[in-house]
Amino acid sequence: MPQILVSEVGPRDGLQSIAAVMSTPAKLRWIGALAAAGLREIEVCSFVPPKLLPQMADAAEVVAGARQLPGLHVAALAPNLRGAQAAFEAGAAKVTLPVSVSEAHSLANVRKTHAQMRDEVAAVVALRDARHPGVKLEAGLSTAFGCTLAGQVPEADTLRMAVAMAQLGVDEVGLSDTTGYANPAQVGRLFKALRAELGARAGGAHFHNTRGQGLANVVAALEVGVDTFDASQGGLGGCPYAPGASGNIVTEDLVFLLESMGLDTGIDVDALMAARAALRDGLPGEALYGHLPDAGLPKGFTYAREAA
């Protein structure tokens, strides 16, 4: 039976996109509840200067706590060599490097040109290879489908950047709809081309639901073989440096979609929805989204692994 990896990014992408700061114990309670529901990979933080994102000031402590959860693949984001070194030293099993296809977004997000970012990625790969060979490196291509700052992003530009990252030595290259511009036809074309270019190094999808197309884009990606999807509990998240880029796809809705299509996620939906309580406790008053939490599971719902 096909199994899909749902990578939870709420503790990173979600929390860094809102003004409130969740305490470290509250973060770890939430991460623990997500792991208990069956999430196998969680991006728990980003290693950035606390003055820029005070929500992530406890990154090393959060990684240390998350590493105590059995079977959890602890992931983190790092925008540069300094952040990657801190993530390696903290013990992250996977580090994602945000690489913008749009140079305007790159300058706004990480303050680097494309050439400077390629040098940064090369330095991170060299450090990983020399001192931390067990850590998985992903290049997450931000604005792969369009950019609020630059507008249309040619698909050829996305593919050229993907090939460049693979040549620099990252383990996989994923595509991110940072600004909610993607449509299903575009998603199918780009991921099909990415897989043709990179083979096993073609990574997963990170979609936002800014314009209501998030789950439709998931189905389009599934149809061309994508088997890893980022999502955020409660739909928290966006990009602080991409105006209007709100709303990651909701983890609860994504898991229900996949399971109802006969795709095994290994996640307990009831426990996943129960984990929202830990999120609410840690962020009182913050708006949470999702159709499934409002409607509940339909009568007779059966998990894919039970139906096989």
Number of C-alpha atoms within 10 A of each C-alpha: 9 10 16 18 19 26 22 26 28 28 27 24 24 23 25 24 20 17 11 15 16 21 13 18 13 16 24 23 19 22 27 19 21 26 24 18 19 18 23 20 21 26 26 28 31 31 25 22 12 12 9 10 18 15 24 24 19 16 22 22 15 21 23 15 19 25 18 11 15 10 12 19 19 24 28 28 27 21 21 21 19 14 20 28 18 17 27 22 12 18 19 26 20 21 28 24 27 23 31 29 28 27 20 18 23 21 15 15 18 15 14 19 17 18 9 12 23 17 15 18 24 18 16 25 21 15 16 19 13 9 12 16 13 12 18 17 24 25 25 26 27 26 31 31 28 23 25 20 16 12 13 14 17 13 16 11 13 23 21 13 21 26 16 14 22 18 12 16 18 21 18 21 29 23 28 25 26 31 29 26 24 24 17 17 12 16 25 21 14 21 25 17 17 22 17 11 16 17 11 11 19 24 23 24 27 25 29 31 24 20 14 13 17 25 19 17 24 24 17 19 25 19 13 16 13 21 18 18 23 24 30 29 27 26 24 28 26 25 20 16 18 17 12 14 23 22 28 31 29 28 28 24 21 23 24 20 16 21 22 14 12 19 20 21 23 19 22 17 23 13 15 22 19 15 21 19 13 19 24 16 14 21 18 11 9 15 10 15 20 16 11 19 18 8 8 11 13 8 6 6 11 13 21 19 15 8 10 9
